[in-house]
């Protein structure tokens, strides 16, 4: 095993990724398995979780467990945790990636139901899951919790205020949980910018480049999240906690 392989090695680890069946979650789940981890793919649609899990097992030879759960539903989360610990006996890395950002035109189009759904999935669910798993990590050999935020939490736009607000809460939560769960559990925030996932297919900018003012003058490609994610998952980040790692192409 070379130096880099050893540094990012996840052999014998169990990595749980919410929203792991598509987009950046899928990329991170594949990356963890390629580095030797067994993975749990958790998302709302069981068939999507099963399909992704089957692909991971076929490509990497690692065990991939699919599990259908709505992270925004508080009472569903203990069942997920129990199922994973029954299967593997541990969770070494939790990636709170599941999230939503509904589109609206006017602020009065945001209903209470919509607002609550965004906060429940983006903030309340990650808190509950972190609390349940973080305490188990503390009682065992420790671990790493990664909360996936957005650069919009620092530079919010009127078109996604509930989303930005919930993710800003996630930023604060990560710093507080790092203190609560230290020294055995590291808690960090991964902050992506715009990425060309399936969600980006709904973007319509015509021929204009909306990212021309970014330092890299483009949106990210999904595999470009992997390096930062593996850093936070692995012992490469053994002295990193309570931090926010931006992977956003350099917005001004």
PASEBA-1860 file (N, C-alpha, C; in nm, 3 decimals):
! residues 252
1> XXXXXXXX> 0.085/-0.119/0.000/0.000/0.000/0.000/0.089/0.124/0.000 ~ 0.067/0.214/-0.097/0.143/0.336/-0.105/0.105/0.435/0.003 ~ 0.183/0.544/0.013/0.161/0.644/0.118/0.020/0.703/0.110 ~ -0.022/0.745/-0.008/-0.154/0.806/-0.023/-0.265/0.706/0.008 ~ -0.248/0.583/-0.038/-0.348/0.481/-0.011/-0.363/0.456/0.139 ~ -0.250/0.452/0.208/-0.255/0.428/0.352/-0.319/0.546/0.425 ~ -0.290/0.667/0.379/-0.342/0.786/0.443/-0.494/0.793/0.436 ~ -0.550/0.751/0.322/-0.694/0.760/0.301/-0.763/0.623/0.312
9> XXXXXXXX> -0.694/0.527/0.367/-0.748/0.391/0.376/-0.868/0.386/0.471 ~ -0.976/0.321/0.425/-1.097/0.304/0.506/-1.129/0.157/0.528 ~ -1.031/0.072/0.509/-1.054/-0.072/0.524/-1.106/-0.104/0.663 ~ -1.211/-0.186/0.667/-1.270/-0.226/0.794/-1.364/-0.123/0.854 ~ -1.383/-0.011/0.786/-1.473/0.094/0.834/-1.613/0.076/0.776 ~ -1.711/0.134/0.844/-1.849/0.138/0.795/-1.888/0.284/0.780 ~ -1.933/0.318/0.659/-1.967/0.456/0.625/-2.115/0.464/0.589 ~ -2.188/0.545/0.660/-2.331/0.566/0.635/-2.350/0.700/0.564
17> XXXXXXXX> -2.412/0.696/0.447/-2.434/0.816/0.368/-2.585/0.834/0.347 ~ -2.640/0.941/0.400/-2.780/0.972/0.371/-2.787/1.045/0.237 ~ -2.898/1.026/0.166/-2.905/1.079/0.031/-2.797/1.017/-0.057 ~ -2.767/0.889/-0.030/-2.653/0.824/-0.094/-2.681/0.757/-0.226 ~ -2.804/0.766/-0.276/-2.838/0.695/-0.399/-2.814/0.776/-0.525 ~ -2.788/0.907/-0.510/-2.767/0.990/-0.628/-2.682/1.111/-0.593 ~ -2.642/1.183/-0.696/-2.570/1.308/-0.677/-2.439/1.293/-0.601 ~ -2.408/1.393/-0.519/-2.283/1.392/-0.445/-2.278/1.279/-0.342
25> XXXXXXXX> -2.393/1.243/-0.286/-2.397/1.131/-0.192/-2.352/1.001/-0.256 ~ -2.396/0.979/-0.376/-2.355/0.859/-0.450/-2.205/0.859/-0.474 ~ -2.151/0.972/-0.514/-2.007/0.983/-0.537/-1.929/0.952/-0.410 ~ -1.975/1.004/-0.298/-1.904/0.982/-0.172/-1.914/0.837/-0.128 ~ -2.030/0.774/-0.149/-2.045/0.634/-0.112/-1.953/0.545/-0.195 ~ -1.949/0.568/-0.326/-1.858/0.492/-0.412/-1.713/0.513/-0.368 ~ -1.677/0.637/-0.339/-1.539/0.667/-0.299/-1.501/0.593/-0.172 ~ -1.591/0.592/-0.075/-1.563/0.522/0.050/-1.541/0.373/0.026
33> XXXXXXXX> -1.626/0.313/-0.057/-1.612/0.170/-0.088/-1.483/0.142/-0.163 ~ -1.446/0.231/-0.254/-1.321/0.213/-0.329/-1.200/0.220/-0.238 ~ -1.215/0.285/-0.122/-1.106/0.293/-0.025/-1.118/0.186/0.083 ~ -1.207/0.090/0.062/-1.211/-0.027/0.149/-1.324/-0.034/0.248 ~ -1.412/0.066/0.252/-1.519/0.067/0.351/-1.641/-0.013/0.305 ~ -1.716/-0.067/0.400/-1.852/-0.111/0.374/-1.941/0.012/0.389 ~ -2.047/0.019/0.311/-2.126/0.142/0.309/-2.274/0.113/0.329 ~ -2.343/0.212/0.382/-2.489/0.208/0.396/-2.545/0.320/0.309
41> XXXXXXXX> -2.632/0.284/0.217/-2.696/0.380/0.128/-2.836/0.405/0.181 ~ -2.858/0.523/0.238/-2.987/0.556/0.297/-3.053/0.669/0.219 ~ -3.176/0.647/0.179/-3.252/0.748/0.105/-3.398/0.710/0.111 ~ -3.484/0.796/0.057/-3.627/0.771/0.068/-3.674/0.654/-0.017 ~ -3.616/0.634/-0.134/-3.664/0.534/-0.228/-3.578/0.409/-0.220 ~ -3.639/0.300/-0.176/-3.564/0.176/-0.157/-3.505/0.124/-0.287 ~ -3.581/0.133/-0.397/-3.529/0.079/-0.523/-3.403/0.153/-0.568 ~ -3.398/0.283/-0.546/-3.279/0.361/-0.581/-3.162/0.322/-0.493
49> XXXXXXXX> -3.188/0.301/-0.364/-3.082/0.257/-0.272/-3.030/0.120/-0.312 ~ -3.121/0.031/-0.346/-3.081/-0.105/-0.385/-2.997/-0.104/-0.512 ~ -3.037/-0.022/-0.609/-2.963/-0.016/-0.735/-2.822/0.036/-0.712 ~ -2.808/0.142/-0.632/-2.676/0.197/-0.605/-2.591/0.098/-0.526 ~ -2.653/0.034/-0.427/-2.580/-0.065/-0.347/-2.529/-0.180/-0.433 ~ -2.612/-0.226/-0.526/-2.571/-0.335/-0.614/-2.453/-0.293/-0.702 ~ -2.456/-0.171/-0.751/-2.345/-0.122/-0.833/-2.216/-0.113/-0.753 ~ -2.226/-0.066/-0.631/-2.107/-0.054/-0.546/-2.048/-0.192/-0.517
57> XXXXXXXX> -2.133/-0.287/-0.483/-2.083/-0.421/-0.453/-2.019/-0.485/-0.575 ~ -2.081/-0.466/-0.692/-2.027/-0.525/-0.814/-1.892/-0.465/-0.850 ~ -1.876/-0.334/-0.830/-1.751/-0.268/-0.870/-1.640/-0.286/-0.768 ~ -1.674/-0.278/-0.639/-1.570/-0.273/-0.537/-1.553/-0.400/-0.456 ~ -1.655/-0.485/-0.455/-1.648/-0.605/-0.373/-1.679/-0.580/-0.227 ~ -1.709/-0.457/-0.192/-1.745/-0.425/-0.054/-1.894/-0.448/-0.031 ~ -1.934/-0.461/0.094/-2.074/-0.476/0.128/-2.142/-0.340/0.126 ~ -2.257/-0.333/0.061/-2.335/-0.208/0.055/-2.477/-0.240/0.098
65> XXXXXXXX> -2.521/-0.178/0.204/-2.653/-0.203/0.261/-2.750/-0.092/0.221 ~ -2.858/-0.123/0.151/-2.958/-0.022/0.119/-3.059/-0.009/0.231 ~ -3.106/0.112/0.256/-3.206/0.130/0.361/-3.292/0.250/0.324 ~ -3.424/0.228/0.324/-3.518/0.336/0.291/-3.556/0.411/0.417 ~ -3.535/0.543/0.416/-3.567/0.625/0.532/-3.588/0.769/0.486 ~ -3.678/0.839/0.553/-3.692/0.982/0.529/-3.622/1.053/0.646 ~ -3.507/1.113/0.617/-3.426/1.174/0.722/-3.501/1.287/0.792 ~ -3.598/1.346/0.724/-3.675/1.453/0.785/-3.779/1.406/0.883
73> XXXXXXXX> -3.797/1.274/0.894/-3.894/1.217/0.987/-3.820/1.166/1.111 ~ -3.825/1.241/1.217/-3.751/1.215/1.341/-3.766/1.073/1.389 ~ -3.889/1.021/1.387/-3.916/0.890/1.446/-3.864/0.774/1.361 ~ -3.826/0.799/1.236/-3.772/0.692/1.151/-3.624/0.667/1.176 ~ -3.556/0.762/1.237/-3.410/0.755/1.244/-3.357/0.650/1.342 ~ -3.420/0.628/1.457/-3.372/0.519/1.543/-3.376/0.383/1.473 ~ -3.475/0.361/1.386/-3.482/0.235/1.313/-3.365/0.217/1.219 ~ -3.325/0.325/1.153/-3.207/0.319/1.066/-3.084/0.284/1.148
81> XXXXXXXX> -3.064/0.354/1.258/-2.946/0.330/1.341/-2.944/0.186/1.393 ~ -3.057/0.139/1.442/-3.063/0.001/1.493/-3.031/-0.100/1.383 ~ -3.085/-0.078/1.263/-3.061/-0.172/1.154/-2.914/-0.178/1.114 ~ -2.850/-0.063/1.110/-2.709/-0.058/1.072/-2.622/-0.124/1.178 ~ -2.651/-0.098/1.305/-2.569/-0.158/1.411/-2.595/-0.308/1.423 ~ -2.716/-0.353/1.392/-2.740/-0.498/1.389/-2.658/-0.563/1.278 ~ -2.647/-0.495/1.165/-2.578/-0.553/1.049/-2.425/-0.547/1.066 ~ -2.374/-0.434/1.110/-2.229/-0.413/1.109/-2.168/-0.399/1.249
89> XXXXXXXX> -2.249/-0.366/1.348/-2.196/-0.348/1.481/-2.131/-0.214/1.508 ~ -2.123/-0.129/1.405/-2.056/-0.001/1.421/-2.094/0.092/1.307 ~ -2.074/0.221/1.330/-2.069/0.321/1.223/-1.944/0.404/1.252 ~ -1.853/0.408/1.158/-1.728/0.482/1.175/-1.736/0.621/1.115 ~ -1.817/0.635/1.011/-1.833/0.764/0.944/-1.981/0.784/0.913 ~ -2.034/0.898/0.953/-2.170/0.938/0.917/-2.162/1.059/0.826 ~ -2.222/1.050/0.709/-2.227/1.162/0.616/-2.372/1.209/0.606 ~ -2.402/1.322/0.668/-2.536/1.381/0.662/-2.547/1.461/0.532
97> XXXXXXXX> -2.586/1.392/0.427/-2.588/1.453/0.294/-2.728/1.482/0.243 ~ -2.828/1.412/0.289/-2.964/1.430/0.237/-3.010/1.574/0.258 ~ -3.073/1.631/0.156/-3.121/1.769/0.168/-3.216/1.803/0.055 ~ -3.280/1.918/0.067/-3.372/1.962/-0.036/-3.372/2.114/-0.044 ~ -3.400/2.165/-0.165/-3.408/2.309/-0.187/-3.519/2.338/-0.288 ~ -3.642/2.349/-0.241/-3.754/2.371/-0.333/-3.745/2.508/-0.401 ~ -3.796/2.512/-0.522/-3.793/2.634/-0.602/-3.923/2.712/-0.582 ~ -3.911/2.844/-0.571/-4.029/2.929/-0.561/-3.997/3.063/-0.625
105> XXXXXXXX> -4.099/3.136/-0.663/-4.080/3.264/-0.732/-4.091/3.382/-0.637 ~ -4.191/3.379/-0.549/-4.212/3.487/-0.454/-4.202/3.434/-0.312 ~ -4.163/3.521/-0.218/-4.148/3.477/-0.080/-4.282/3.427/-0.023 ~ -4.391/3.485/-0.069/-4.521/3.441/-0.021/-4.562/3.306/-0.079 ~ -4.486/3.254/-0.176/-4.511/3.120/-0.227/-4.460/3.012/-0.131 ~ -4.377/3.052/-0.037/-4.323/2.957/0.060/-4.430/2.930/0.167 ~ -4.482/2.811/0.167/-4.584/2.773/0.264/-4.518/2.723/0.393 ~ -4.596/2.716/0.497/-4.543/2.662/0.622/-4.501/2.517/0.604
113> XXXXXXXX> -4.579/2.442/0.527/-4.544/2.301/0.502/-4.410/2.290/0.431 ~ -4.388/2.376/0.330/-4.262/2.374/0.257/-4.146/2.410/0.349 ~ -4.164/2.518/0.426/-4.057/2.564/0.515/-4.021/2.455/0.615 ~ -4.123/2.394/0.676/-4.098/2.290/0.774/-4.029/2.169/0.712 ~ -4.069/2.133/0.590/-4.008/2.018/0.523/-3.860/2.040/0.499 ~ -3.823/2.162/0.459/-3.683/2.194/0.434/-3.603/2.187/0.564 ~ -3.652/2.249/0.668/-3.581/2.248/0.796/-3.572/2.107/0.854 ~ -3.679/2.032/0.843/-3.679/1.895/0.896/-3.572/1.809/0.830
121> XXXXXXXX> -3.563/1.818/0.697/-3.468/1.733/0.625/-3.326/1.785/0.635 ~ -3.307/1.915/0.624/-3.173/1.972/0.616/-3.107/1.994/0.751 ~ -3.186/2.009/0.856/-3.128/2.045/0.985/-3.171/1.953/1.099 ~ -3.301/1.936/1.115/-3.349/1.857/1.229/-3.307/1.711/1.219 ~ -3.322/1.652/1.100/-3.282/1.513/1.081/-3.134/1.490/1.105 ~ -3.046/1.572/1.044/-2.903/1.556/1.071/-2.867/1.569/1.219 ~ -2.936/1.659/1.290/-2.909/1.670/1.434/-2.945/1.540/1.505 ~ -3.064/1.489/1.476/-3.109/1.367/1.544/-3.018/1.249/1.512
129> XXXXXXXX> -2.982/1.234/1.385/-2.896/1.122/1.345/-2.757/1.137/1.405 ~ -2.706/1.259/1.408/-2.575/1.282/1.469/-2.578/1.251/1.618 ~ -2.687/1.288/1.685/-2.698/1.260/1.828/-2.701/1.111/1.854 ~ -2.780/1.037/1.777/-2.793/0.894/1.798/-2.662/0.820/1.771 ~ -2.599/0.854/1.659/-2.476/0.783/1.620/-2.355/0.839/1.692 ~ -2.352/0.971/1.713/-2.238/1.031/1.780/-2.215/0.975/1.919 ~ -2.322/0.953/1.993/-2.306/0.898/2.128/-2.257/0.754/2.124 ~ -2.301/0.679/2.024/-2.250/0.542/2.008/-2.102/0.545/1.969
137> XXXXXXXX> -2.063/0.639/1.884/-1.922/0.653/1.849/-1.838/0.685/1.972 ~ -1.888/0.775/2.055/-1.815/0.813/2.176/-1.795/0.694/2.269 ~ -1.895/0.607/2.275/-1.888/0.491/2.363/-1.801/0.380/2.306 ~ -1.767/0.391/2.178/-1.686/0.288/2.112/-1.547/0.346/2.079 ~ -1.507/0.336/1.955/-1.372/0.377/1.916/-1.365/0.513/1.850 ~ -1.474/0.589/1.858/-1.474/0.721/1.795/-1.524/0.715/1.652 ~ -1.504/0.823/1.577/-1.550/0.826/1.439/-1.549/0.966/1.383 ~ -1.611/0.980/1.269/-1.616/1.107/1.198/-1.758/1.133/1.150
145> XXXXXXXX> -1.808/1.253/1.175/-1.938/1.296/1.125/-1.915/1.411/1.029 ~ -1.975/1.401/0.911/-1.959/1.503/0.808/-2.097/1.556/0.772 ~ -2.117/1.684/0.792/-2.242/1.749/0.753/-2.221/1.820/0.619 ~ -2.307/1.793/0.524/-2.294/1.854/0.391/-2.381/1.978/0.385 ~ -2.317/2.093/0.376/-2.385/2.222/0.373/-2.386/2.275/0.229 ~ -2.378/2.404/0.211/-2.374/2.467/0.079/-2.311/2.604/0.091 ~ -2.245/2.647/-0.017/-2.187/2.782/-0.015/-2.297/2.888/-0.005 ~ -2.421/2.849/-0.040/-2.534/2.941/-0.027/-2.567/2.976/0.117
153> XXXXXXXX> -2.515/2.899/0.212/-2.537/2.932/0.353/-2.455/3.052/0.395 ~ -2.350/3.082/0.319/-2.268/3.200/0.344/-2.306/3.316/0.252 ~ -2.355/3.281/0.132/-2.394/3.381/0.033/-2.536/3.350/-0.014 ~ -2.635/3.375/0.072/-2.773/3.336/0.040/-2.833/3.422/-0.070 ~ -2.927/3.362/-0.140/-3.000/3.429/-0.248/-3.148/3.425/-0.214 ~ -3.224/3.526/-0.254/-3.367/3.527/-0.221/-3.444/3.406/-0.272 ~ -3.391/3.337/-0.371/-3.463/3.224/-0.430/-3.453/3.096/-0.347 ~ -3.369/3.096/-0.244/-3.361/2.974/-0.162/-3.336/3.007/-0.014
161> XXXXXXXX> -3.415/3.097/0.040/-3.395/3.140/0.179/-3.413/3.026/0.280 ~ -3.521/2.946/0.276/-3.532/2.837/0.374/-3.415/2.739/0.365 ~ -3.372/2.709/0.244/-3.258/2.618/0.223/-3.132/2.676/0.284 ~ -3.102/2.803/0.252/-2.981/2.867/0.303/-2.984/2.876/0.455 ~ -3.100/2.911/0.510/-3.111/2.924/0.655/-3.090/2.791/0.726 ~ -3.147/2.684/0.671/-3.132/2.553/0.733/-2.987/2.506/0.726 ~ -2.920/2.535/0.615/-2.780/2.494/0.601/-2.688/2.580/0.687 ~ -2.725/2.707/0.707/-2.648/2.790/0.800/-2.658/2.732/0.941
169> XXXXXXXX> -2.775/2.683/0.975/-2.791/2.614/1.103/-2.704/2.491/1.112 ~ -2.690/2.421/1.000/-2.605/2.302/0.996/-2.459/2.339/1.023 ~ -2.415/2.453/0.970/-2.278/2.499/0.995/-2.253/2.517/1.144 ~ -2.347/2.584/1.210/-2.334/2.610/1.353/-2.341/2.479/1.432 ~ -2.431/2.392/1.390/-2.448/2.265/1.459/-2.319/2.184/1.457 ~ -2.249/2.184/1.344/-2.125/2.109/1.333/-2.021/2.155/1.432 ~ -2.007/2.285/1.448/-1.909/2.337/1.544/-1.945/2.296/1.686 ~ -2.074/2.304/1.720/-2.117/2.270/1.855/-2.102/2.120/1.884
177> XXXXXXXX> -2.137/2.036/1.785/-2.125/1.892/1.805/-1.979/1.847/1.814 ~ -1.891/1.920/1.748/-1.748/1.888/1.761/-1.703/1.903/1.905 ~ -1.757/2.004/1.973/-1.727/2.022/2.115/-1.797/1.916/2.200 ~ -1.919/1.884/2.165/-1.997/1.788/2.244/-1.939/1.647/2.237 ~ -1.889/1.609/2.118/-1.845/1.471/2.097/-1.694/1.452/2.103 ~ -1.618/1.560/2.117/-1.474/1.545/2.127/-1.435/1.482/2.261 ~ -1.317/1.421/2.270/-1.214/1.418/2.166/-1.219/1.298/2.073 ~ -1.313/1.204/2.095/-1.310/1.080/2.019/-1.378/1.091/1.883
185> XXXXXXXX> -1.472/1.185/1.871/-1.550/1.198/1.747/-1.520/1.334/1.684 ~ -1.483/1.333/1.558/-1.462/1.457/1.483/-1.589/1.492/1.407 ~ -1.626/1.619/1.408/-1.745/1.666/1.336/-1.704/1.784/1.249 ~ -1.724/1.769/1.119/-1.685/1.873/1.025/-1.795/1.899/0.923 ~ -1.785/2.012/0.858/-1.883/2.051/0.757/-1.817/2.059/0.621 ~ -1.874/1.988/0.526/-1.830/1.994/0.387/-1.923/2.088/0.313 ~ -1.868/2.192/0.251/-1.950/2.297/0.194/-1.931/2.303/0.042 ~ -2.013/2.230/-0.035/-2.001/2.235/-0.180/-2.060/2.365/-0.237
193> XXXXXXXX> -2.009/2.402/-0.352/-2.072/2.506/-0.432/-2.165/2.440/-0.532 ~ -2.188/2.503/-0.647/-2.275/2.443/-0.750/-2.206/2.325/-0.818 ~ -2.273/2.213/-0.822/-2.221/2.093/-0.887/-2.320/2.046/-0.994 ~ -2.266/1.986/-1.098/-2.347/1.940/-1.211/-2.402/1.801/-1.183 ~ -2.494/1.793/-1.089/-2.562/1.668/-1.058/-2.695/1.665/-1.132 ~ -2.778/1.566/-1.102/-2.908/1.558/-1.169/-2.995/1.679/-1.138 ~ -2.976/1.739/-1.020/-3.053/1.857/-0.985/-3.021/1.974/-1.078 ~ -2.898/1.982/-1.123/-2.857/2.095/-1.207/-2.922/2.093/-1.345
201> XXXXXXXX> -2.984/1.980/-1.381/-3.049/1.973/-1.512/-3.167/2.070/-1.521 ~ -3.217/2.112/-1.406/-3.329/2.207/-1.405/-3.282/2.352/-1.420 ~ -3.150/2.373/-1.413/-3.099/2.509/-1.429/-3.115/2.553/-1.574 ~ -3.154/2.675/-1.594/-3.171/2.727/-1.729/-3.111/2.868/-1.736 ~ -2.987/2.874/-1.780/-2.917/3.002/-1.789/-2.894/3.046/-1.934 ~ -2.951/2.971/-2.028/-2.929/3.003/-2.168/-2.783/2.984/-2.204 ~ -2.728/3.079/-2.277/-2.587/3.070/-2.317/-2.494/3.139/-2.219 ~ -2.550/3.199/-2.116/-2.468/3.272/-2.020/-2.395/3.176/-1.926
209> XXXXXXXX> -2.282/3.220/-1.877/-2.208/3.143/-1.778/-2.232/3.208/-1.641 ~ -2.322/3.151/-1.561/-2.355/3.214/-1.432/-2.241/3.204/-1.331 ~ -2.139/3.126/-1.364/-2.028/3.108/-1.272/-1.901/3.176/-1.322 ~ -1.914/3.265/-1.417/-1.798/3.334/-1.473/-1.726/3.419/-1.371 ~ -1.797/3.459/-1.264/-1.733/3.541/-1.161/-1.665/3.457/-1.054 ~ -1.681/3.324/-1.060/-1.610/3.236/-0.969/-1.462/3.231/-1.009 ~ -1.376/3.199/-0.915/-1.233/3.188/-0.947/-1.208/3.082/-1.054 ~ -1.281/2.970/-1.048/-1.262/2.864/-1.148/-1.356/2.878/-1.267
217> XXXXXXXX> -1.448/2.974/-1.261/-1.536/3.011/-1.372/-1.621/2.896/-1.425 ~ -1.662/2.806/-1.335/-1.746/2.693/-1.376/-1.808/2.628/-1.254 ~ -1.905/2.542/-1.280/-1.959/2.457/-1.175/-1.872/2.332/-1.160 ~ -1.889/2.262/-1.049/-1.809/2.143/-1.025/-1.869/2.018/-1.088 ~ -1.783/1.923/-1.116/-1.826/1.791/-1.161/-1.831/1.699/-1.039 ~ -1.932/1.613/-1.029/-1.951/1.533/-0.907/-1.825/1.464/-0.852 ~ -1.739/1.404/-0.936/-1.620/1.340/-0.878/-1.527/1.436/-0.805 ~ -1.543/1.566/-0.828/-1.454/1.662/-0.764/-1.485/1.683/-0.616
225> XXXXXXXX> -1.590/1.622/-0.566/-1.620/1.629/-0.423/-1.542/1.524/-0.346 ~ -1.489/1.424/-0.415/-1.437/1.304/-0.352/-1.314/1.332/-0.266 ~ -1.220/1.411/-0.314/-1.097/1.434/-0.239/-1.124/1.493/-0.102 ~ -1.209/1.595/-0.098/-1.242/1.659/0.029/-1.318/1.564/0.120 ~ -1.411/1.487/0.062/-1.491/1.393/0.142/-1.402/1.286/0.204 ~ -1.311/1.229/0.127/-1.222/1.125/0.179/-1.128/1.180/0.285 ~ -1.086/1.304/0.268/-1.004/1.368/0.371/-1.076/1.368/0.505 ~ -1.203/1.409/0.505/-1.278/1.418/0.629/-1.320/1.281/0.682
233> XXXXXXXX> -1.338/1.184/0.593/-1.374/1.049/0.637/-1.258/0.978/0.705 ~ -1.139/1.001/0.658/-1.024/0.919/0.694/-0.938/0.982/0.802 ~ -0.833/0.908/0.841/-0.739/0.958/0.941/-0.651/1.070/0.886 ~ -0.663/1.100/0.758/-0.591/1.214/0.704/-0.634/1.343/0.773 ~ -0.754/1.345/0.827/-0.806/1.464/0.896/-0.811/1.444/1.048 ~ -0.716/1.367/1.102/-0.721/1.329/1.243/-0.712/1.448/1.339 ~ -0.662/1.564/1.293/-0.656/1.682/1.379/-0.748/1.792/1.327 ~ -0.851/1.753/1.255/-0.946/1.848/1.198/-1.084/1.821/1.254
241> XXXXXXXX> -1.139/1.916/1.326/-1.276/1.904/1.375/-1.334/2.043/1.398 ~ -1.466/2.053/1.388/-1.532/2.182/1.400/-1.503/2.275/1.285 ~ -1.458/2.222/1.173/-1.416/2.304/1.060/-1.521/2.304/0.949 ~ -1.508/2.401/0.860/-1.589/2.408/0.738/-1.493/2.403/0.620 ~ -1.509/2.302/0.538/-1.423/2.285/0.421/-1.501/2.319/0.296 ~ -1.465/2.428/0.233/-1.535/2.474/0.112/-1.481/2.404/-0.012 ~ -1.574/2.354/-0.094/-1.540/2.297/-0.225/-1.636/2.362/-0.322 ~ -1.610/2.488/-0.357/-1.711/2.569/-0.423/-1.665/2.645/-0.546
249> XXXX> -1.544/2.621/-0.591/-1.497/2.688/-0.712/-1.456/2.832/-0.692 ~ -1.463/2.883/-0.569/-1.414/3.016/-0.539/-1.506/3.130/-0.575 ~ -1.629/3.133/-0.520/-1.715/3.250/-0.544/-1.657/3.372/-0.474 ~ -1.676/3.491/-0.530/-1.619/3.611/-0.470/-1.692/3.650/-0.341
END
